[in-house]
Amino acid sequence: MTTVTYRVSKRTSHEMTAFRDRMSCMSAVKGRAHRARSTSSKKIMLQGRVDEPLWAKANRAADAAGIALAAYLQRLVDRDEVDANGCPLWLDPRDRGQEELPLRTA
């Protein structure tokens, strides 16, 4: 039988804050710059699954620009021009141009 022992850290809140501050400035990929810490807004995860070639393309673009993937995605979304409904101009909404199906109502 194997016994596993866990060590519980007894760091103070000051030490944990200093650790988080130090860690937040580290890039995930060596050679890429990290985003400047912003106090103006809360950072929220943006996540989605894409095909591997598209993932690789986005990572190559971020790497070539020397920025984090998150910063690259943020800049892409910031550049989107949208219509009055918030839909990007380059993307047709799904319901545009579709006729309504004739359904019987009871």
N, C-alpha and C positions, 0 to 999 in steps of 0.2 A: 504494500500500500504506500502511495506517495503522499507526502504532506506538503501542502503549499502554504507558504507564509506570506502575508501581505504587509507591507510597511505603510503605515499611515503617516502622511506628512503633517507636521505640526508647525507649518509656516504661518507667520502672522499675515494679516490682511495687507499690511504695507509691503511685505516681501512678495506676496502674490501679485499685487498691483505692479510692482517694479518688474516682475517676471513677465507679466502679460504685456507691459509696455515694450520691453526688450524684444519679445517674440513677435509682436505685431509689425515690427519694422523689418522682418526677415522675408525675403522673396522665396516663393516655393521653388523656383527654378533658378539655378546659379546663373548669374550674368544679367538677369532681368531686374529692372528697377522696381521698387515697391511704390504703391500709391502713397501720396502724402496723407497723413492722418487728418481726417476732417472732423471738426467738431460741429459742423453745420447740419449734418444729417446722420441718421442711424443707417448703418450698412446692413442690408438684408441679402440673404443668399438668393441668387438667380441660378436655377438649375434646370437642365433638360437633357434628354438623351438624343444623340445624333449619330449618324453613320461614322464609322472610324475615319474614312478619308476626309470628311468635313472637320472632325475633331483635330486631325493632324494638320489640316490647312490653317485652322484658327491658331493652333499652337505655333506653327511656323511663322505666321504673321506677327504674333505677339513677340516671339523670339527675335525676329528680324528688326522689330521696332524697339526691342530692349525693354519691353514693359510686361507687366503681369497679365495673364489671360483675363483676369477680372477687369483690369483697366482697359484692355482691348475691347471687351464686350460692352463696357460702359460707354466707350466712345462710339461704338457702332450704333447703339440705341440712341445716344444723344444726337447723332447725325440724321436720324430718321425724320423726314418731313411727313407730317400727318395731315389728313383731311379734318373737317369739322367734327367727325365722329371719332377721331383718334386713330383711324386706320392708316397705316403707311401708304403713301402715294404709289409706291411700286407694287403693292399687293392688292388684288381685287378681293373684296369681301365675298364670302361664300354665297350669300343670299342675293347678290346683285345679278340681275339677268335671269334668275331662275323663276319659271312660272309655277304657280301654285297648283298642286295636284287636286283633281276633282274628287273630293271625299264626300260621302253621304253623311249627313248628320241625322241622328235618331230623334 
